Amino acid sequence: MSDGTAAPTSRGTAAGIRPVSPLTPDEQERLRVAFARLRPRSESIADLVASQLLDGGDTGYDLHRPERIVEVRVSIRDHIRRGIDRLSGEAADTGRAVDLWRETGRRRAQQGVPMPLVLATYNFGTRLMWEGLLEIGEELDIEDHLLLRAGRVLWSGLDIQIQVLRESYRREELARERRDPARVNEILDGLLRGRAAEPDFAAQAREVLGMTADSPLLVVVWLPTELTASADLAHERLQDAGYLSYWRRHGAHVLGLIPDAGDGDRARAALARSMRGRVGTARSRDGLNGLLDAQQSALAAADSVARDSDAVVDITERLPEALMAANPALTSLLIEETLRPLLGLNGSTRDVLLETLVAVVRHGGSATYAAEDLVCHRNTVIYRVKRIEELTGRSLDDPRDRLLLSLAAIATRAGRVGPDDDAL
C-alpha cells in the first residue's frame, strides 16, 4: 500500500541501465492529475484489500474478532488514502506517513501477525492502486512511458514503506521477546559502571537492548518534580512514535536510553508531551561507548533549566547555560563583576534593562532589530543601552565586554543567580 514516497532516482548509469530523463512540468502535471483521479477510488481499493483478508478466513490477523476487523479496515483505508494524497501532491508531511508505517509495524508485531502476511497485504494494495492508475491512464490517454514512470514511483514508495515497517516490526519483536526487566536493569547498571568498554559485556548489552555496534544513541536525563514519578508514559509515547526506550533511576535523576533516534527531534517532541520536570538530552554518536559522556551532557542540559520549569532541551541548545550551571561559583563571580549595579535596581527597571541587553546582543548590537523584538522605538533601545553601559562600566561595542554581559544576562534570566542571591 504505497504512500508514494519514492526513493531518489540515480542519474548515473549502471551496466545496461540508461539514466532516467527528468519529466517536463507538463508531464508532471498530467501524472499528478492521474493520481488525483484515484482519490475517489481509495475506499473501494481499501475494501478490496480487506475483503481478501476476510475471504481468506483467519490468516493471522485474528479476524474472528469484530474489533480487529474494524481496526484492520481503518488501517488499510488510512494507508490507501494517505498514499493517493501524496502521489497527487495533496499531502506534504512525510513525517506523519513514516509514523503510520512505524505504528502499523509495531501493532502487527504485537498482534502476532506474520511478517510475510503483512507484506503480502501491502503488495496487494499497491497492485490495486497500480491497476486503477492504468485504467485512469487509458481514460486520460497518458503515454505508456509516463505510466511506467508512475509505476516506478509507486513501487519505489512501497519499498521505502516496507523498509520502515520491517524495522518497526523487528524492534517490537525484540521488545516482546527479549525484555526481561531484571536483565535490562542489570545491563543498564553495568553500563552506568562503565562496562561498555568490556567487549563481551558490550555485545551482551547490544543484544539485550536491540542495538547494533554503530547504533547512535540518544541519552535522556530527567529531573522529575516528584520522587515517585514514573517514565511509563514517556515509554509508551516513544513506542507509539516507533522508538524503543529504556529507563532506570540513577541517584536523583532518571536515565533514559533511546537507540536509533536520529537527530532526536521527534523523540524530544514525544518526551515533551509526556514528562513533567526538567529533561535534558544528548546524542552519543559512539553508541554505548559514549554513554557516560552523553549522560553527563544531558544532565548538564537538564540542570541548566530553571528549577520550576517543565522543559525538554538538548545540550546543543543549552551550551552557555550548561557551562555556567556546571560552576555556580564562577557564574556568581561573573554576574557580580558585570551586572551587580544593574541588578541592584528596582524590579521593573532591572527586568527591562536585562531584556534589552539580551535583545541587543541577540541582534549583534543592532538597536533597530532589538527595538522590533521589544516593540519599542529605536531611540528607546539606544537610551537603555547607554544606561546599561553607565551602570556596568562596560561597552557593548567591545567584543569581550559584550560576551561577558551576554553570559551574565543569560545566567540571571535562567534563574541560576538572582538579585537576592547570597553571592551578590
C-alpha positions in Angstrom: 0.0 0.0 0.0 2.5 2.5 -1.2 2.1 6.0 0.1 4.0 7.4 -2.8 7.3 8.4 -1.2 9.8 7.4 -3.7 13.5 6.9 -3.4 15.7 9.3 -5.3 16.5 8.2 -8.8 20.2 7.9 -9.6 21.4 10.0 -12.5 24.3 7.7 -13.2 24.3 4.6 -15.4 24.7 1.0 -14.3 25.5 -1.9 -16.5 22.8 -2.0 -19.2 20.6 0.7 -17.4 20.0 4.0 -19.1 19.6 7.1 -16.9 16.1 8.3 -16.5 15.4 11.7 -18.1 13.6 14.3 -15.9 9.9 14.8 -16.5 8.8 18.1 -18.0 6.4 20.3 -15.9 3.6 19.3 -18.3 4.3 15.6 -17.8 4.5 16.0 -14.0 1.1 17.7 -14.0 -0.5 15.0 -16.1 0.7 12.3 -13.7 -0.5 14.4 -10.7 -4.0 14.7 -12.3 -4.0 10.9 -12.9 -3.1 10.2 -9.3 -5.7 12.7 -8.1 -8.3 10.7 -10.2 -7.5 7.7 -8.0 -8.8 9.5 -4.9 -12.5 8.7 -5.3 -11.5 5.0 -5.6 -9.5 4.9 -2.3 -12.2 3.4 -0.2 -13.1 0.8 -2.8 -9.5 -0.2 -3.1 -9.1 -0.5 0.6 -12.3 -2.5 0.9 -11.0 -4.9 -1.8 -7.8 -5.5 0.3 -9.8 -6.0 3.5 -12.2 -8.4 1.7 -9.3 -10.5 0.5 -8.2 -10.9 4.1 -11.7 -11.7 5.3 -12.4 -14.1 2.5 -9.2 -16.0 3.3 -10.5 -16.8 6.8 -8.3 -16.4 9.9 -5.0 -16.0 8.2 -3.1 -14.5 11.1 -4.9 -11.2 11.6 -7.3 -12.8 14.1 -10.3 -11.5 12.1 -12.9 -13.5 14.0 -12.9 -10.6 16.5 -15.2 -7.8 15.4 -12.9 -5.1 16.8 -10.0 -6.5 14.9 -11.9 -6.3 11.6 -12.7 -2.7 12.3 -9.1 -1.8 13.1 -7.7 -3.5 10.0 -10.3 -1.8 7.7 -9.5 1.6 9.2 -5.7 1.0 8.9 -6.0 -0.1 5.3 -8.1 2.9 4.3 -5.7 5.2 6.1 -2.7 3.8 4.1 -4.5 3.9 0.8 -5.9 7.4 1.3 -2.6 8.8 2.5 -0.8 7.2 -0.4 -3.0 8.7 -3.0 -2.9 12.1 -1.4 0.9 12.1 -1.5 1.0 10.9 -5.1 -1.4 13.6 -6.2 0.5 16.3 -4.3 -2.2 16.8 -1.7 0.0 15.8 1.3 3.4 17.1 2.1 4.1 15.8 5.6 6.4 12.8 5.2 6.8 12.5 9.0 3.2 11.6 9.5 3.4 8.9 6.8 6.5 7.4 8.5 4.7 7.5 11.9 1.9 5.5 10.3 4.2 2.8 8.9 6.1 2.5 12.2 2.9 2.3 14.2 1.5 -0.4 11.8 4.7 -2.5 12.1 4.6 -2.2 15.8 0.9 -3.1 16.1 1.2 -6.1 13.7 4.1 -7.5 15.7 2.1 -7.1 19.0 -0.8 -8.9 17.4 1.5 -11.7 16.2 0.6 -11.2 12.5 3.3 -13.0 10.5 5.5 -10.5 8.6 5.0 -12.3 5.2 1.3 -11.8 5.5 1.7 -8.1 6.3 4.0 -7.7 3.3 1.5 -9.6 1.1 -1.3 -7.2 2.2 0.8 -4.2 1.3 1.8 -5.6 -2.1 -1.8 -6.4 -2.9 -2.9 -2.9 -2.0 -0.2 -1.4 -4.2 -1.1 -3.7 -7.1 -4.7 -2.5 -6.9 -3.6 1.1 -6.9 -1.4 0.4 -10.0 -4.2 -1.3 -11.8 -6.5 1.6 -11.1 -3.9 4.0 -12.3 -3.6 2.1 -15.6 -7.3 2.4 -16.1 -7.2 6.1 -15.5 -4.2 6.5 -17.8 -6.2 4.9 -20.6 -9.1 7.3 -19.9 -6.8 10.3 -20.0 -4.7 9.0 -22.9 -1.5 9.1 -21.0 1.5 7.7 -22.8 2.9 4.3 -21.7 6.3 5.8 -20.8 4.7 8.2 -18.4 2.7 5.4 -16.8 5.9 3.4 -16.4 7.4 6.3 -14.6 4.3 6.5 -12.3 4.7 2.8 -11.6 8.3 3.3 -10.7 7.3 6.0 -8.2 4.5 3.8 -6.8 6.6 0.7 -6.2 9.7 2.6 -5.0 7.4 4.2 -2.4 6.4 0.7 -1.4 10.0 -0.3 -0.9 10.7 2.5 1.5 7.4 1.9 3.3 8.2 -1.8 3.8 11.7 -0.9 5.0 10.4 1.3 7.7 7.6 -1.2 8.7 10.1 -4.1 8.8 12.4 -2.2 11.2 9.5 -1.2 13.5 8.2 -4.8 13.4 11.7 -6.1 14.3 12.0 -3.7 17.2 8.7 -4.7 18.6 9.6 -8.3 18.4 12.7 -7.6 20.3 10.7 -5.7 22.9 8.4 -8.7 23.3 10.9 -11.5 23.3 14.0 -10.0 25.0 12.6 -7.6 27.6 13.3 -9.4 30.9 13.1 -6.3 33.2 15.6 -7.8 35.6 18.1 -8.4 32.7 17.6 -4.9 31.3 18.2 -3.4 34.7 21.3 -5.5 35.1 22.6 -4.3 31.7 21.8 -0.6 32.5 23.6 -0.9 35.8 26.6 -2.3 34.2 26.7 0.4 31.6 26.5 3.1 34.3 29.5 1.5 35.9 31.5 1.9 32.7 31.4 -1.7 31.5 30.7 -0.7 27.9 34.5 -0.8 27.3 34.4 -4.6 28.0 33.8 -6.3 24.6 31.9 -9.3 25.9 29.6 -7.1 28.1 29.1 -4.6 25.3 28.0 -7.4 23.0 25.5 -8.7 25.6 24.2 -5.1 26.1 23.6 -4.6 22.4 21.8 -7.9 22.2 19.5 -7.2 25.1 18.8 -3.6 24.0 18.3 -4.5 20.3 21.2 -2.3 19.1 24.0 -2.8 16.5 27.6 -1.9 17.2 27.2 1.5 15.5 23.7 2.4 16.6 23.5 6.1 17.5 22.1 6.6 21.0 20.0 9.4 22.4 20.6 9.7 26.2 17.9 11.3 28.3 18.3 12.7 31.9 15.0 13.5 33.7 14.9 15.6 36.8 11.3 14.9 37.9 9.3 17.1 40.1 8.2 14.1 42.2 10.4 11.4 43.7 7.7 8.7 42.7 7.5 9.9 39.1 7.4 7.1 36.5 8.7 7.1 32.9 6.0 4.7 31.8 4.1 7.3 29.8 7.2 8.5 28.1 8.0 4.9 27.2 4.5 4.5 25.7 4.7 7.8 23.7 8.1 6.9 22.3 6.8 3.4 21.4 3.9 5.0 19.6 6.4 7.0 17.6 8.4 3.9 16.7 11.2 4.1 19.2 12.4 1.7 21.8 13.4 3.2 25.1 14.9 2.0 28.5 14.6 3.8 31.8 16.5 3.5 35.1 16.5 5.7 38.2 20.1 6.7 38.9 20.5 8.8 42.1 18.4 11.9 42.0 17.6 11.6 38.3 16.1 9.1 35.8 18.2 7.9 32.9 16.7 7.1 29.6 18.2 5.4 26.5 16.7 5.7 23.0 18.6 3.8 20.3 18.4 4.9 16.7 16.6 8.2 17.5 18.1 10.1 14.5 18.6 13.8 15.3 16.3 13.4 18.3 13.7 16.0 17.3 10.7 13.6 17.1 11.8 11.8 20.2 12.1 15.0 22.2 8.6 16.0 21.0 7.2 12.8 22.4 9.0 13.4 25.7 7.6 16.9 25.9 4.1 15.5 25.6 4.6 13.1 28.5 7.1 14.3 31.0 6.9 17.0 33.8 10.1 18.4 35.2 13.4 19.2 33.6 14.6 16.9 30.8 18.0 17.1 29.1 19.1 15.1 26.1 22.5 14.4 24.4 23.5 12.2 21.5 26.1 9.6 21.8 27.4 9.0 18.3 29.7 6.3 19.6 26.7 4.2 20.8 27.2 2.6 24.2 30.9 3.6 24.3 29.9 7.2 24.7 27.0 6.7 27.1 28.7 8.1 30.2 29.9 11.3 28.5 26.4 11.8 26.9 24.8 11.2 30.3 26.9 14.0 31.8 26.0 16.3 28.9 22.3 15.5 29.2 22.4 16.1 33.0 24.1 19.4 32.4 21.4 20.4 29.9 18.6 19.5 32.3 20.3 21.2 35.2 20.7 24.4 33.2 16.9 24.9 33.1 15.2 26.8 35.9 14.1 24.5 38.7 10.4 25.3 38.4 10.2 24.7 34.6 8.8 21.9 32.5 11.2 21.7 29.6 12.9 19.2 27.2 16.2 20.6 26.0 19.2 19.2 24.1 22.7 20.0 25.2 23.5 21.7 21.9 20.7 24.2 22.6 22.0 25.0 26.1 25.8 25.1 25.9 26.3 28.5 27.5 23.7 27.8 30.3 25.2 24.3 30.9 28.7 25.6 31.2 27.7 28.2 33.7 25.5 25.8 35.6 28.5 23.4 36.0 30.4 26.0 38.0 28.0 28.1 40.1 30.8 29.9 41.9 32.4 31.2 38.7 28.9 32.1 37.4 28.2 34.1 40.6 31.5 35.9 40.2 30.8 36.6 36.5 27.5 38.3 37.4 29.0 40.2 40.3 31.7 41.6 38.1 29.3 42.6 35.3 25.7 43.1 36.4 25.8 43.8 40.1 24.9 47.6 39.7 22.1 46.8 37.3 20.7 44.0 39.5 20.5 46.5 42.4 17.8 48.5 40.7 14.1 48.1 41.4 12.4 45.0 39.9 10.7 46.5 36.8 13.7 48.7 35.7 16.1 45.8 36.2 13.9 43.4 34.1 13.5 46.0 31.3 17.3 46.6 31.1 18.1 42.8 31.2 15.5 42.2 28.4 17.0 45.0 26.3 20.5 43.7 26.9 19.6 40.2 25.7 17.7 41.5 22.6 20.6 43.8 21.6 23.2 41.0 22.0 21.0 38.6 20.0 20.9 41.0 17.1 24.6 41.7 17.1 24.3 45.2 18.6 21.5 46.4 16.3 19.2 48.8 18.1 16.8 48.7 15.2 16.2 45.0 15.2 16.2 44.9 19.0 13.5 47.5 19.0 11.4 45.3 16.8 11.7 42.5 19.2 10.9 44.7 22.2 8.1 46.6 20.4 9.5 50.0 21.2 11.3 52.8 19.5 14.9 52.5 18.4 15.8 55.6 20.4 14.4 53.9 23.5 16.8 51.0 23.0 19.7 53.3 22.5 18.9 55.1 25.7 18.6 51.8 27.6 21.9 50.6 26.2 23.7 53.8 27.4 22.1 53.3 30.8 23.4 49.6 30.9 26.9 50.8 29.9 26.9 53.5 32.6 25.8 51.1 35.3 28.2 48.3 34.4 31.1 50.3 33.2 31.3 48.1 30.1 30.7 48.8 26.4 28.6 46.7 24.1 31.0 47.8 21.3 33.8 45.9 22.9 33.7 42.2 21.9 34.9 40.9 25.3 32.6 43.2 27.3 29.7 42.1 25.1 30.4 38.4 25.7 30.6 38.9 29.5 27.4 40.9 29.6 25.6 38.4 27.4 26.7 35.4 29.5 25.8 37.1 32.7 22.3 38.1 31.4 21.7 34.5 30.3 22.6 33.2 33.7 20.5 35.7 35.5 17.4 35.2 33.3 17.8 31.4 33.6 17.4 31.7 37.3 20.9 30.5 38.2 21.6 33.6 40.3 19.2 36.3 41.2 19.4 39.8 42.7 18.8 38.5 46.2 21.3 35.7 46.0 24.0 35.5 48.7 26.7 35.6 46.1 25.7 39.1 45.3 
